[in-house]
Amino acid sequence: MLYSKTTSLLFIIIFLAGSLTLNAQNEDLILEFTARHTCAHVPLDSILIENITQGGSTSLYYPDTALVILTTSIPDHPYYHNDLTVKQNYPNPFSEKTNIDVFVPEADRIKIYVHDLKGQVISSYSTFLVKGLHHFVFQSGNQQAYIFTAQSSTQASQLLMMQTGENKSDPGISYIGKSFTDKSESQVSSDFDYSIGDVLRFTGFVTDLLGAVDSKAIIDTPDGSQDYLFDIANEEPSQPSEIFGQTFVNAFETDLLYEVLPEAGVTYFWEVPDNWEIVSGQGTNAITVTAGDNSGNISVSGENNCGVGPEQTLPVEVVEEGVFVCGSAFTFSHGDEHVTYGTIERGGLCWMDRHLGAEPMPFVPVSDASNGADPRLFGDLYQWGRLTDGHQNRESATTYTLSETDVPGHDYFIIINNSPYDWRVPQNNDLWQGEEGINNPCPEGWRVPTDEELTAEILSWDAQNPAGAFSSPLRWPVGGYRNSMGDLLNEGSWGLAWSTTVSGTGVRMLYYFGPVATIVTLNRAFGVNVRCVRELQN
């Protein structure tokens, strides 16, 4: 049987067999709970109490922090304490509506309030009630937690109510009438029973600074009042992830971004080579830097309330301005914009670190970027063989008029619903062939890869699927595609990238979806991503 007299105590009343006694007879067991996360005291979101011996469970919810097991003999009337009592609402957690029973020990005017966690009154009700159990229904609003308060002329009682989901109705309290059956009590007592000597498991839940829920379990057979401390993640930070950012830079280059994956409760201390400057971000997982003219190491270590963790380093090299080195960033014109991309040496080639049209640096894709479903990574969708003329924009307008020339002269996505499914008539197989290819969409010195080069890239992945694609150094995203009718499909689940290799009326392309990654042939009218490569310089 559960009671919540105040917002700090939750009472469980145990009907003990006559032969069962404690060492301190007729003393109540008071079990209090606190928590530390990364060596600092934090509030508990909730505490799950499970009876391992008999089965069943119950929960405490913030701000309740104590479990009281009453071991004295119990009179027949369940409300022997004669206090104004708000019973635990049911169901709890709830969606949209929940029931609350309030025990009134003597006739009095009772005021009911519902507050949000900021202390604002959401709804109220006032009436004269006779002695007994009274039933109310609360219709929720769009918040996740509410505090229900019943107040008489001499007493007050509260409980915390948790809502799942989101309800857009106006909140309100309805008085149903006097109740002759304690539904909340019968429901709880059927789920959770306790006898002295039972083994209990307490699981405390806290929310870390990044919003993730962490927990710790304690198993015990309490034989007297005691305090329990949930020690959660109380250790110094682990070594930061690899540092993401350029390894080759020009002297005094600006707006360089270096970052590691964030960890809850951790601050980061960065060091850079001599005469480099950290412009912003010291203390966070990402810094913006202005380079000097010295090569060296960028290093970072994490610190929390428990101490300082091991260091992570990234060698960086200052190169002569105007000399391209794979691994450095470069700036080029893409449509009407000047953009800066990073580069990665991979499989004997130099690859762009992102698709054409993806968000430029200083944004750097990291390994937790929604597993490749971050829209900043998606990039443009080209019909094979066309220039960067605006048609590649994901929501560009469409036309049914096919082009009889290599350059249509407009920014429409050309749609066609019959064979050979090509925007150009007649077809031209010589488009996009190498650096000097007609309509090559890549910047000077770069080109679209061949199907053999894409095949080698697939074979280098840890797994031949979208997860393996995104975990590779090139961070292949799942940007979807446009079909030959111009429909934008499968963003966030399919990944496609053109090659230069013609196959019949179609073209070979990289394709990864579900459990597979392979090279297939696709019609040229489709809109697909482009990733550019260039030869390594000696």
HUUR-V422090 format. One record per residue. N is the residue number from 1. BURIAL is I if it has 16 or more other C-alpha atoms within 10 Angstrom, else O. Layout:
n=N burial=BURIAL
n=N burial=BURIAL
This chain:
n=1 burial=I
n=2 burial=I
n=3 burial=I
n=4 burial=I
n=5 burial=I
n=6 burial=I
n=7 burial=I
n=8 burial=I
n=9 burial=I
n=10 burial=I
n=11 burial=I
n=12 burial=I
n=13 burial=I
n=14 burial=I
n=15 burial=I
n=16 burial=I
n=17 burial=O
n=18 burial=O
n=19 burial=O
n=20 burial=O
n=21 burial=O
n=22 burial=O
n=23 burial=O
n=24 burial=O
n=25 burial=O
n=26 burial=O
n=27 burial=O
n=28 burial=I
n=29 burial=I
n=30 burial=I
n=31 burial=I
n=32 burial=I
n=33 burial=I
n=34 burial=I
n=35 burial=I
n=36 burial=I
n=37 burial=I
n=38 burial=I
n=39 burial=I
n=40 burial=O
n=41 burial=O
n=42 burial=I
n=43 burial=I
n=44 burial=I
n=45 burial=I
n=46 burial=I
n=47 burial=I
n=48 burial=O
n=49 burial=I
n=50 burial=I
n=51 burial=I
n=52 burial=O
n=53 burial=O
n=54 burial=O
n=55 burial=O
n=56 burial=I
n=57 burial=I
n=58 burial=I
n=59 burial=I
n=60 burial=I
n=61 burial=I
n=62 burial=I
n=63 burial=I
n=64 burial=I
n=65 burial=I
n=66 burial=I
n=67 burial=I
n=68 burial=I
n=69 burial=I
n=70 burial=I
n=71 burial=I
n=72 burial=O
n=73 burial=O
n=74 burial=O
n=75 burial=O
n=76 burial=O
n=77 burial=O
n=78 burial=O
n=79 burial=I
n=80 burial=O
n=81 burial=O
n=82 burial=O
n=83 burial=I
n=84 burial=I
n=85 burial=I
n=86 burial=I
n=87 burial=I
n=88 burial=I
n=89 burial=I
n=90 burial=I
n=91 burial=I
n=92 burial=I
n=93 burial=I
n=94 burial=I
n=95 burial=I
n=96 burial=I
n=97 burial=I
n=98 burial=I
n=99 burial=I
n=100 burial=I
n=101 burial=I
n=102 burial=I
n=103 burial=I
n=104 burial=I
n=105 burial=I
n=106 burial=O
n=107 burial=O
n=108 burial=I
n=109 burial=O
n=110 burial=I
n=111 burial=I
n=112 burial=I
n=113 burial=I
n=114 burial=I
n=115 burial=I
n=116 burial=I
n=117 burial=O
n=118 burial=O
n=119 burial=O
n=120 burial=O
n=121 burial=O
n=122 burial=I
n=123 burial=I
n=124 burial=I
n=125 burial=O
n=126 burial=O
n=127 burial=O
n=128 burial=O
n=129 burial=I
n=130 burial=O
n=131 burial=O
n=132 burial=I
n=133 burial=I
n=134 burial=I
n=135 burial=I
n=136 burial=I
n=137 burial=I
n=138 burial=I
n=139 burial=I
n=140 burial=I
n=141 burial=I
n=142 burial=O
n=143 burial=I
n=144 burial=I
n=145 burial=I
n=146 burial=I
n=147 burial=I
n=148 burial=I
n=149 burial=I
n=150 burial=I
n=151 burial=I
n=152 burial=I
n=153 burial=O
n=154 burial=O
n=155 burial=O
n=156 burial=I
n=157 burial=I
n=158 burial=I
n=159 burial=I
n=160 burial=I
n=161 burial=I
n=162 burial=I
n=163 burial=I
n=164 burial=O
n=165 burial=O
n=166 burial=O
n=167 burial=I
n=168 burial=O
n=169 burial=O
n=170 burial=O
n=171 burial=I
n=172 burial=I
n=173 burial=I
n=174 burial=O
n=175 burial=O
n=176 burial=O
n=177 burial=O
n=178 burial=I
n=179 burial=O
n=180 burial=O
n=181 burial=O
n=182 burial=I
n=183 burial=I
n=184 burial=I
n=185 burial=I
n=186 burial=O
n=187 burial=O
n=188 burial=I
n=189 burial=I
n=190 burial=O
n=191 burial=O
n=192 burial=I
n=193 burial=I
n=194 burial=I
n=195 burial=O
n=196 burial=I
n=197 burial=O
n=198 burial=I
n=199 burial=I
n=200 burial=I
n=201 burial=I
n=202 burial=I
n=203 burial=I
n=204 burial=I
n=205 burial=I
n=206 burial=I
n=207 burial=I
n=208 burial=I
n=209 burial=O
n=210 burial=O
n=211 burial=O
n=212 burial=O
n=213 burial=O
n=214 burial=O
n=215 burial=I
n=216 burial=I
n=217 burial=O
n=218 burial=O
n=219 burial=O
n=220 burial=O
n=221 burial=O
n=222 burial=O
n=223 burial=O
n=224 burial=O
n=225 burial=O
n=226 burial=O
n=227 burial=O
n=228 burial=O
n=229 burial=O
n=230 burial=I
n=231 burial=I
n=232 burial=I
n=233 burial=I
n=234 burial=I
n=235 burial=I
n=236 burial=I
n=237 burial=I
n=238 burial=O
n=239 burial=O
n=240 burial=I
n=241 burial=I
n=242 burial=O
n=243 burial=I
n=244 burial=I
n=245 burial=I
n=246 burial=I
n=247 burial=I
n=248 burial=I
n=249 burial=I
n=250 burial=I
n=251 burial=I
n=252 burial=I
n=253 burial=O
n=254 burial=O
n=255 burial=I
n=256 burial=I
n=257 burial=I
n=258 burial=I
n=259 burial=I
n=260 burial=I
n=261 burial=O
n=262 burial=I
n=263 burial=I
n=264 burial=O
n=265 burial=I
n=266 burial=I
n=267 burial=I
n=268 burial=I
n=269 burial=I
n=270 burial=I
n=271 burial=O
n=272 burial=I
n=273 burial=I
n=274 burial=O
n=275 burial=O
n=276 burial=I
n=277 burial=I
n=278 burial=I
n=279 burial=O
n=280 burial=O
n=281 burial=I
n=282 burial=I
n=283 burial=I
n=284 burial=I
n=285 burial=I
n=286 burial=I
n=287 burial=I
n=288 burial=I
n=289 burial=I
n=290 burial=I
n=291 burial=I
n=292 burial=I
n=293 burial=I
n=294 burial=I
n=295 burial=I
n=296 burial=I
n=297 burial=I
n=298 burial=I
n=299 burial=I
n=300 burial=I
n=301 burial=I
n=302 burial=I
n=303 burial=I
n=304 burial=I
n=305 burial=I
n=306 burial=I
n=307 burial=O
n=308 burial=I
n=309 burial=I
n=310 burial=O
n=311 burial=O
n=312 burial=I
n=313 burial=I
n=314 burial=I
n=315 burial=O
n=316 burial=I
n=317 burial=I
n=318 burial=I
n=319 burial=I
n=320 burial=O
n=321 burial=O
n=322 burial=O
n=323 burial=O
n=324 burial=I
n=325 burial=I
n=326 burial=I
n=327 burial=I
n=328 burial=I
n=329 burial=I
n=330 burial=I
n=331 burial=O
n=332 burial=O
n=333 burial=O
n=334 burial=I
n=335 burial=O
n=336 burial=O
n=337 burial=O
n=338 burial=O
n=339 burial=I
n=340 burial=I
n=341 burial=I
n=342 burial=I
n=343 burial=I
n=344 burial=I
n=345 burial=I
n=346 burial=I
n=347 burial=O
n=348 burial=O
n=349 burial=I
n=350 burial=I
n=351 burial=I
n=352 burial=I
n=353 burial=I
n=354 burial=I
n=355 burial=I
n=356 burial=I
n=357 burial=I
n=358 burial=I
n=359 burial=I
n=360 burial=I
n=361 burial=I
n=362 burial=I
n=363 burial=I
n=364 burial=I
n=365 burial=I
n=366 burial=I
n=367 burial=I
n=368 burial=O
n=369 burial=I
n=370 burial=O
n=371 burial=I
n=372 burial=I
n=373 burial=I
n=374 burial=I
n=375 burial=I
n=376 burial=I
n=377 burial=I
n=378 burial=I
n=379 burial=I
n=380 burial=I
n=381 burial=I
n=382 burial=I
n=383 burial=I
n=384 burial=I
n=385 burial=I
n=386 burial=I
n=387 burial=I
n=388 burial=I
n=389 burial=I
n=390 burial=I
n=391 burial=I
n=392 burial=I
n=393 burial=I
n=394 burial=I
n=395 burial=I
n=396 burial=O
n=397 burial=O
n=398 burial=O
n=399 burial=O
n=400 burial=O
n=401 burial=O
n=402 burial=I
n=403 burial=I
n=404 burial=O
n=405 burial=O
n=406 burial=I
n=407 burial=O
n=408 burial=I
n=409 burial=O
n=410 burial=O
n=411 burial=I
n=412 burial=I
n=413 burial=I
n=414 burial=I
n=415 burial=I
n=416 burial=I
n=417 burial=O
n=418 burial=O
n=419 burial=O
n=420 burial=I
n=421 burial=I
n=422 burial=I
n=423 burial=I
n=424 burial=I
n=425 burial=O
n=426 burial=O
n=427 burial=I
n=428 burial=O
n=429 burial=I
n=430 burial=O
n=431 burial=I
n=432 burial=I
n=433 burial=I
n=434 burial=I
n=435 burial=I
n=436 burial=O
n=437 burial=O
n=438 burial=I
n=439 burial=I
n=440 burial=I
n=441 burial=I
n=442 burial=I
n=443 burial=I
n=444 burial=O
n=445 burial=O
n=446 burial=I
n=447 burial=I
n=448 burial=I
n=449 burial=I
n=450 burial=I
n=451 burial=I
n=452 burial=O
n=453 burial=O
n=454 burial=I
n=455 burial=O
n=456 burial=O
n=457 burial=I
n=458 burial=I
n=459 burial=O
n=460 burial=O
n=461 burial=I
n=462 burial=O
n=463 burial=I
n=464 burial=I
n=465 burial=I
n=466 burial=I
n=467 burial=I
n=468 burial=I
n=469 burial=I
n=470 burial=I
n=471 burial=I
n=472 burial=I
n=473 burial=O
n=474 burial=I
n=475 burial=I
n=476 burial=I
n=477 burial=I
n=478 burial=I
n=479 burial=I
n=480 burial=I
n=481 burial=I
n=482 burial=I
n=483 burial=I
n=484 burial=I
n=485 burial=I
n=486 burial=I
n=487 burial=O
n=488 burial=I
n=489 burial=O
n=490 burial=O
n=491 burial=I
n=492 burial=I
n=493 burial=I
n=494 burial=I
n=495 burial=I
n=496 burial=I
n=497 burial=I
n=498 burial=I
n=499 burial=I
n=500 burial=I
n=501 burial=I
n=502 burial=I
n=503 burial=O
n=504 burial=O
n=505 burial=I
n=506 burial=I
n=507 burial=I
n=508 burial=I
n=509 burial=I
n=510 burial=I
n=511 burial=I
n=512 burial=I
n=513 burial=I
n=514 burial=O
n=515 burial=O
n=516 burial=O
n=517 burial=I
n=518 burial=I
n=519 burial=I
n=520 burial=I
n=521 burial=I
n=522 burial=I
n=523 burial=I
n=524 burial=I
n=525 burial=I
n=526 burial=I
n=527 burial=I
n=528 burial=I
n=529 burial=I
n=530 burial=I
n=531 burial=I
n=532 burial=I
n=533 burial=I
n=534 burial=I
n=535 burial=O
n=536 burial=O
n=537 burial=O
n=538 burial=O
